[in-house]
């Protein structure tokens, strides 16, 4: 098997990215956009020892689970992975993917529950972060990045975004055309427009235009006012040549920089950099499940707590709740949320890194306790995992958007993984202080390979008392 060869084979299974796995003559080929059980012809793009990577050329025998992707740029854009798979199969794929990843990386053999579905398979996102760049002719374009690159695939809409997203595409392109302000060329480091980020909460919007220099945005605001009534607009200056979305310089151009809303009985405010789940419907299902696992007479410690929504919900149910969040804007929102909801005596927000603050918080907790942890995609810092393992909390509830880092952190908590000279090693005799009660995937991100996973653990000794 060599590069540019055309091969044909049976798809034996799917990888974690949703790609087909095809075994031919001792070589394992990974080919995107295949489904299990299909027979396909594919072109070899790369061979590395016993592993090859290919591009699908023809589907000889299609799966009954295959559907026609509705997005015209699906095969080019890197935003979605599995639009070619019917929804029932997507749910099964995510459940199987979580189970396989926990076993492969964490040495955890545990049966995951059925994936909790999303009521809307398209148009479900409340957040849009739209890259702005230039094409080969120097014309401003908007769209999303191609797979494993920063090459923008031009488009005028995204089907997993809410209906309002199309109006944002149009307004940005009109603004660039009329004012002559160009999209950002990453290769040359030229151009002003880098991204526009939008957050929608109950019909209210936060717009944040990311630029390389301070510019006049009055025309763009006027264009947006034709379609959006209740919104605030911020200009963010980011001159860094990194993948970070926002820079440190902010200007409020319309409104007060925040929007106020209510969800799950909690009044709150949010800004452009406040963490909130991107799918309102599945978020509500997820949070309801978290609360069902928490007893009213316990103290909750909420790590990576964002704008404090879940911390407040925990505070309303529990005797007390602590939230730890490193982003200052989000922590400020959480403090305002605490005041607004009358939770001053039950909710404590701490602005700082979880690894620096957790030990001090845990020392103040007396009696029954639960730790809730919803870290970023990279997972928890090793010191945070150690602190949780040594906490003695009655329950630990993990929420993760990345099964790989979840498997690592979960393995350390349950003892299927141990640290050995800085490396993680699987063990056949788990000695961790916690055992898994349940593993439940939630389909927070339909049409993509990603899901949110909720894991509930109980303390082995306390559970037996």
NUGU-611238 format. One line per 3 residues: for each residue x, y, z of C-alpha. Coordinates in pm, 1 decimal. Layout:
% residues N
X:Y:Z | ...
% end
This chain:
% residues 465
0.0:0.0:0.0 | 146.9:332.2:-110.7 | 44.0:695.5:-136.4
-212.0:760.9:-415.8 | -312.3:392.2:-436.5 | -685.9:327.3:-475.7
-801.6:54.8:-237.6 | -1134.6:-102.4:-155.1 | -1241.7:-251.8:173.4
-1504.8:-310.2:439.2 | -1548.1:-56.3:719.1 | -1501.6:-262.8:1033.8
-1575.0:16.2:1282.0 | -1543.8:385.1:1360.0 | -1262.7:575.9:1528.2
-1305.9:845.5:1792.9 | -1326.8:1114.6:1523.9 | -1604.5:924.6:1346.4
-1372.9:807.6:1069.9 | -1403.3:460.7:918.7 | -1153.5:189.4:1015.8
-1057.8:-42.2:728.6 | -810.4:-329.0:761.0 | -628.9:-435.6:441.8
-322.7:-661.6:420.0 | -208.8:-589.4:773.2 | -254.5:-212.2:737.9
-519.7:-18.3:929.3 | -660.5:266.8:723.2 | -856.9:558.0:867.9
-1100.6:711.8:620.2 | -1340.8:998.0:710.8 | -1711.5:999.4:618.6
-1752.2:621.5:620.6 | -2003.5:420.2:822.5 | -1960.9:81.3:982.9
-2054.1:-205.7:749.9 | -2004.9:-6.9:431.5 | -1781.9:-119.0:147.8
-1588.9:176.2:6.0 | -1314.9:265.1:-240.8 | -1062.7:514.5:-104.3
-741.1:689.5:-204.1 | -432.8:657.8:14.2 | -306.8:998.7:128.7
-40.5:887.9:374.0 | 117.0:565.3:498.2 | 311.8:539.2:823.0
414.6:182.3:901.7 | 101.9:-22.5:961.9 | -127.4:281.3:961.6
-268.2:464.3:659.8 | -492.8:764.5:607.5 | -727.0:786.7:314.1
-990.9:986.1:132.2 | -1318.0:826.0:32.2 | -1366.5:793.0:-344.4
-1680.7:582.8:-380.8 | -1930.5:403.5:-161.0 | -1983.7:61.9:-317.1
-2223.3:-70.8:-52.9 | -2380.1:205.8:161.1 | -2507.9:166.0:514.9
-2879.3:194.1:588.7 | -2776.4:451.4:851.2 | -2632.7:691.0:592.3
-2815.9:1017.9:521.5 | -2745.5:1307.7:286.5 | -2575.9:1593.4:476.9
-2786.0:1910.8:444.4 | -2486.5:2146.3:474.5 | -2329.7:2233.1:134.8
-1978.9:2265.5:284.5 | -1995.5:1967.9:522.3 | -1715.6:1772.2:354.5
-1486.2:2078.5:355.4 | -1566.2:2252.1:683.2 | -1415.7:2121.1:1005.8
-1710.3:2214.2:1226.8 | -1920.5:1898.2:1189.5 | -1800.6:1537.3:1164.6
-2102.4:1308.1:1130.9 | -2381.7:1478.8:937.2 | -2374.6:1174.8:706.9
-2496.6:956.3:996.6 | -2862.6:933.8:1100.7 | -2938.3:1063.7:1447.2
-2999.6:730.3:1620.1 | -2658.5:615.5:1497.3 | -2498.1:937.4:1619.3
-2627.1:869.8:1970.8 | -2496.7:511.5:1963.6 | -2162.2:626.2:1824.0
-2112.5:873.1:2108.8 | -2202.6:620.7:2375.1 | -1963.7:363.7:2225.6
-1692.1:626.8:2182.8 | -1708.3:724.6:2549.7 | -1696.4:360.9:2660.4
-1400.7:276.4:2431.6 | -1204.7:584.5:2532.2 | -1247.2:522.0:2904.5
-1116.0:168.2:2854.5 | -831.8:254.2:2616.2 | -690.4:555.0:2800.5
-807.7:509.6:3157.6 | -826.5:132.0:3187.0 | -1188.2:175.6:3298.4
-1430.5:-97.4:3194.4 | -1772.2:51.3:3267.8 | -2095.2:39.1:3070.2
-2214.7:385.4:2971.7 | -2585.3:467.6:2972.9 | -2768.2:556.4:2653.4
-2678.6:899.7:2520.9 | -2930.2:1163.7:2629.4 | -3058.4:1313.5:2301.0
-3091.7:1674.8:2194.4 | -3442.8:1781.4:2097.8 | -3303.8:1983.8:1806.3
-3039.6:1826.2:1583.3 | -2981.6:2154.4:1396.2 | -3005.9:2519.6:1497.3
-2924.0:2439.1:1859.5 | -2618.6:2659.5:1930.8 | -2656.9:2982.2:2128.4
-2296.9:3087.6:2061.4 | -2122.3:3177.8:1735.9 | -1748.4:3244.6:1695.5
-1696.0:3324.5:1329.2 | -1343.8:3356.9:1184.2 | -1292.3:3643.1:937.1
-1013.9:3629.6:680.9 | -926.3:3680.5:315.3 | -926.6:3452.7:13.5
-651.2:3417.0:-248.1 | -769.2:3734.6:-418.4 | -755.7:3936.7:-97.8
-1133.9:3953.4:-57.5 | -1282.4:3936.7:291.8 | -1447.4:3603.4:370.8
-1624.9:3449.3:668.9 | -1680.3:3083.0:748.1 | -1522.1:2811.0:957.0
-1184.1:2643.7:943.5 | -1120.0:2336.7:732.5 | -1024.5:2023.4:923.1
-688.5:2045.5:1099.8 | -606.6:2385.3:949.2 | -666.9:2757.5:976.6
-785.7:2784.2:619.0 | -1132.0:2938.8:621.7 | -1402.0:2760.8:421.4
-1626.2:3046.2:298.7 | -1998.6:3011.7:370.1 | -2303.2:3226.4:431.4
-2462.7:3020.1:708.4 | -2409.0:2736.0:955.3 | -2693.1:2490.5:1008.6
-2607.1:2395.2:1366.8 | -2620.9:2762.8:1463.5 | -2948.4:2935.1:1543.2
-3139.9:3103.9:1263.5 | -2999.8:3447.0:1352.7 | -2645.3:3341.0:1257.1
-2708.3:3397.5:885.2 | -2779.9:3764.1:954.4 | -2444.9:3799.8:1128.5
-2259.9:3656.2:826.6 | -2432.6:3907.5:599.0 | -2375.8:4207.4:827.3
-2001.8:4139.6:861.1 | -1949.3:4101.5:487.1 | -2150.5:4418.6:416.5
-1946.3:4607.2:676.0 | -1618.0:4497.5:517.3 | -1737.6:4581.8:164.9
-1871.4:4928.6:248.8 | -1594.8:5045.1:484.7 | -1301.6:4877.0:311.3
-1183.6:4725.3:640.8 | -1025.8:4392.6:545.6 | -1034.3:4047.8:700.7
-721.7:3926.0:878.4 | -455.4:3739.7:681.1 | -285.4:3507.9:931.7
7.9:3433.2:701.3 | 94.9:3797.7:631.4 | -26.9:3939.6:961.8
-228.6:4203.8:778.0 | -592.9:4310.3:793.6 | -809.9:4424.3:1082.8
-1107.0:4186.3:1117.3 | -1020.4:3862.0:1300.0 | -1346.2:3722.6:1438.8
-1692.8:3808.7:1551.5 | -1825.7:3631.9:1860.3 | -2196.9:3630.9:1944.1
-2381.8:3497.7:2246.4 | -2763.5:3476.6:2255.3 | -2961.9:3434.2:2575.0
-3342.6:3443.2:2561.7 | -3348.1:3683.1:2267.5 | -3074.4:3910.5:2401.6
-2731.3:3927.3:2239.3 | -2368.1:4006.1:2314.9 | -2162.2:4091.8:2004.2
-1783.7:4110.5:2024.3 | -1585.9:4205.2:1713.6 | -1220.7:4104.0:1743.3
-979.6:4328.5:1552.5 | -608.5:4398.0:1527.0 | -657.6:4773.3:1577.5
-923.6:5011.9:1701.1 | -1170.0:5085.0:1420.2 | -1501.3:5266.2:1369.8
-1780.7:5007.1:1398.9 | -2079.9:5241.1:1375.8 | -2181.2:5105.6:1033.4
-2176.3:4745.0:1157.7 | -2383.4:4836.5:1461.6 | -2637.1:5008.3:1235.7
-2656.5:4697.3:1016.1 | -2709.6:4474.4:1320.1 | -2981.9:4702.9:1451.3
-3186.8:4614.9:1143.4 | -3217.9:4256.8:1271.8 | -3138.5:4262.0:1645.7
-3306.9:4487.3:1899.7 | -3177.1:4396.7:2243.9 | -2797.2:4371.2:2225.2
-2469.2:4507.2:2351.6 | -2165.8:4548.3:2125.5 | -1800.5:4529.6:2225.2
-1481.3:4584.4:2029.2 | -1187.6:4369.7:2132.2 | -833.9:4447.3:2015.7
-615.9:4137.6:1980.9 | -269.7:4185.2:1828.5 | -132.0:3851.1:1947.1
-30.3:3599.9:1681.5 | -189.9:3310.2:1869.2 | -510.5:3106.5:1854.4
-659.2:3292.9:2148.8 | -992.8:3449.6:2060.6 | -977.2:3767.8:2268.0
-706.0:4019.1:2353.2 | -689.6:4225.8:2672.6 | -817.8:4556.4:2529.7
-1197.2:4603.7:2536.1 | -1420.6:4889.0:2423.4 | -1796.3:4900.9:2486.3
-1961.3:5049.5:2177.0 | -2328.3:4984.5:2251.9 | -2508.6:4888.3:2571.3
-2325.1:4812.4:2895.2 | -2116.7:4512.3:2786.1 | -2338.1:4252.1:2954.1
-2685.1:4109.3:2913.1 | -2921.4:3995.9:3184.9 | -3137.8:3684.7:3168.8
-3308.2:3410.8:3371.0 | -3261.8:3035.0:3345.5 | -3360.4:2751.1:3577.1
-3497.5:3006.7:3821.3 | -3163.7:3192.1:3837.6 | -3125.2:3557.8:3737.8
-2780.0:3625.1:3592.0 | -2569.4:3840.8:3360.9 | -2316.8:3732.3:3101.5
-2054.2:3895.8:2883.6 | -1857.4:3797.3:2577.0 | -1607.3:3589.5:2774.8
-1847.4:3423.7:3020.5 | -1862.7:3045.3:2998.4 | -2209.8:2905.5:2938.5
-2302.7:2579.0:2771.0 | -2375.2:2631.2:2399.9 | -2693.3:2421.5:2396.3
-2970.4:2548.3:2624.7 | -3194.3:2241.5:2603.3 | -2927.3:1980.8:2676.5
-2768.2:2205.8:2940.0 | -3098.2:2203.8:3129.9 | -3114.7:1823.5:3112.3
-2753.9:1795.7:3227.2 | -2791.5:2035.2:3518.9 | -3113.3:1865.2:3628.0
-2924.1:1535.8:3644.5 | -2642.0:1696.8:3844.5 | -2889.7:1837.0:4098.0
-3063.5:1501.1:4130.0 | -2734.4:1354.9:4251.5 | -2684.3:1619.1:4522.6
-2835.7:1598.1:4872.6 | -2985.9:1905.1:5039.1 | -2777.2:1869.3:5357.5
-2436.6:1877.4:5187.8 | -2181.8:2144.3:5093.0 | -2102.3:2169.3:4722.1
-1769.6:2275.0:4572.4 | -1805.7:2374.3:4206.1 | -1471.3:2378.0:4020.4
-1426.8:2573.4:3692.6 | -1757.9:2738.8:3776.8 | -1777.6:2998.8:3497.6
-2047.0:3262.0:3545.0 | -2188.6:3081.2:3846.9 | -2509.4:2939.7:3700.8
-2457.2:2586.4:3832.0 | -2301.8:2713.8:4155.5 | -2619.0:2913.3:4222.7
-2840.7:2616.6:4146.1 | -2633.6:2408.4:4387.7 | -2651.2:2683.6:4650.8
-3031.5:2690.4:4627.1 | -3050.4:2317.2:4693.1 | -2754.1:2258.8:4926.5
-2658.9:2407.2:5260.4 | -2376.6:2600.6:5091.1 | -2191.2:2613.5:4757.8
-1843.2:2735.8:4664.8 | -1753.2:2828.8:4307.6 | -1393.3:2851.9:4184.5
-1329.7:3024.9:3849.8 | -1010.5:3172.2:3699.7 | -1169.8:3417.4:3450.3
-1222.9:3748.8:3632.7 | -1517.6:3859.1:3415.9 | -1700.4:3530.9:3480.1
-1629.7:3548.1:3854.7 | -1764.1:3904.6:3865.8 | -2080.6:3784.5:3691.3
-2110.1:3508.5:3952.4 | -2085.9:3764.9:4234.4 | -2360.6:3975.0:4074.5
-2567.6:3659.4:4030.0 | -2525.5:3577.2:4398.6 | -2650.3:3923.3:4501.8
-2937.4:3926.0:4254.4 | -3067.9:3586.5:4367.7 | -3038.7:3645.5:4741.6
-2771.3:3381.5:4790.3 | -2514.7:3583.4:4986.2 | -2530.7:3350.3:5284.3
-2513.6:3031.1:5076.6 | -2290.8:3102.2:4776.3 | -1920.0:3188.2:4784.7
-1730.4:3274.7:4464.8 | -1352.3:3259.5:4449.5 | -1157.1:3403.0:4154.4
-844.9:3197.8:4097.0 | -701.9:2884.2:3943.7 | -865.3:2565.3:4069.7
-524.4:2412.6:4143.5 | -435.3:2709.7:4366.7 | -766.0:2748.2:4550.8
-910.2:2401.6:4599.7 | -708.7:2300.3:4905.2 | -805.3:2612.6:5098.4
-1174.5:2568.9:5018.2 | -1180.6:2201.1:5108.8 | -1027.4:2276.9:5449.3
-1329.4:2493.1:5533.9 | -1586.7:2228.2:5437.3 | -1736.6:2039.5:5729.8
-1975.0:1747.0:5715.1 | -2124.9:1595.6:5402.6 | -1981.2:1728.2:5076.4
-1995.1:1692.5:4698.7 | -1742.8:1816.3:4442.1 | -1874.2:1915.9:4099.7
-1613.7:1964.5:3829.0 | -1666.2:2092.1:3472.8 | -1314.4:2164.8:3340.4
-1211.1:2290.6:2995.6 | -1129.9:2046.2:2716.5 | -775.9:1989.1:2848.4
-919.7:1838.7:3166.7 | -807.6:1895.5:3523.4 | -459.1:1982.8:3637.9
-291.8:1688.8:3809.3 | -280.9:1880.8:4139.6 | -660.3:1928.7:4124.8
-713.0:1555.9:4072.9 | -488.2:1481.7:4371.4 | -679.1:1729.5:4587.4
-1013.5:1574.3:4491.1 | -878.5:1224.7:4556.9 | -764.1:1332.1:4904.4
-1074.4:1540.2:4983.4 | -1290.7:1266.7:5128.6 | -1595.3:1419.0:4957.2
-1895.4:1187.7:4972.1 | -1959.0:1230.9:4599.3 | -1768.5:1360.6:4299.1
-1957.8:1463.4:3985.5 | -1750.4:1514.6:3672.1 | -1878.5:1690.6:3361.3
-1650.8:1667.6:3058.8 | -1660.5:1762.3:2689.8 | -1352.3:1550.5:2613.0
-1366.5:1172.5:2675.0 | -986.4:1142.5:2646.9 | -902.0:1380.6:2931.8
-1201.9:1251.7:3126.0 | -1057.2:899.7:3102.3 | -722.4:1020.9:3236.9
-872.7:1213.1:3530.8 | -1122.7:939.7:3608.8 | -851.1:675.2:3600.3
-651.6:863.9:3862.9 | -956.0:905.4:4088.0 | -1057.7:540.7:4070.2
-703.7:405.6:4075.2 | -702.8:232.9:3735.7 | -418.7:472.9:3656.3
-126.8:552.9:3885.7 | 154.8:802.9:3855.8 | 497.7:650.6:3805.3
785.0:891.5:3753.8 | 560.7:1151.5:3595.4 | 396.6:897.2:3364.4
56.2:735.4:3398.9 | 50.6:356.4:3418.1 | -252.0:125.8:3413.7
-295.4:-109.8:3707.3 | -495.4:-429.2:3744.0 | -563.6:-363.6:4112.0
-736.2:-25.4:4142.8 | -666.2:138.5:4476.6 | -841.6:472.9:4437.0
-1080.3:603.4:4697.4 | -1371.2:645.9:4455.6 | -1587.5:412.2:4254.3
-1802.2:494.6:3951.7 | -2179.2:497.5:3997.8 | -2282.8:605.7:3648.8
-2148.0:731.2:3313.8 | -2397.7:922.2:3097.7 | -2322.9:1091.8:2763.4
-2533.2:1398.7:2676.3 | -2558.0:1504.2:2312.9 | -2464.9:1868.7:2363.3
-2318.3:1888.5:2011.3 | -2528.5:1704.4:1746.7 | -2364.7:1646.7:1406.2
-2017.2:1654.3:1564.7 | -1803.7:1382.4:1722.4 | -1822.1:1558.5:2059.6
-2055.6:1501.1:2352.7 | -2076.5:1605.9:2715.1 | -2032.7:1321.5:2963.3
-2157.2:1314.4:3321.9 | -1983.0:1077.1:3563.0 | -2097.8:1024.5:3920.5
-1854.8:875.8:4174.0 | -1900.6:787.8:4538.2 | -1642.5:758.5:4813.8
-1579.7:388.1:4874.5 | -1554.3:406.6:5254.1 | -1834.2:656.7:5314.0
-2069.9:475.0:5079.6 | -2028.8:157.5:5286.4 | -2112.5:321.8:5621.9
% end
